[in-house]
Amino acid sequence: MAGGWSRDGAVQDQIDASVQDAVKLARSRLPDGEKGSADCEACGTAIPDLRRKAVPGVRLCVRCQSALEKQQTTHSGFNRRGSKDSQLK
């Protein structure tokens, strides 16, 4: 069921587009490479072998990775709700 001036199925299309954007963002954040770096690129501390085996291509230690993830925000910039209220925010 769509609302307002939208066609039937438009709400599901919006949901699917939001999910696709989230998957695309998550895939872009995946590390590349086999074993990754032995030392953290941000602080220079040694990355334990177990972390390097668990997360292929890891480049940051747990502390630096956590700090990076707190800084990253997701904002698509698209008004997918289509209501006037969401445009005012």
PyMOL commands that set and color helices and strands:
alter all, ss='L'
color gray80, all
select helices_A, chain A and resi 10-28+49-54+62-71+84-88
alter helices_A, ss='H'
color red, helices_A
deselect
rebuild
show_as cartoon
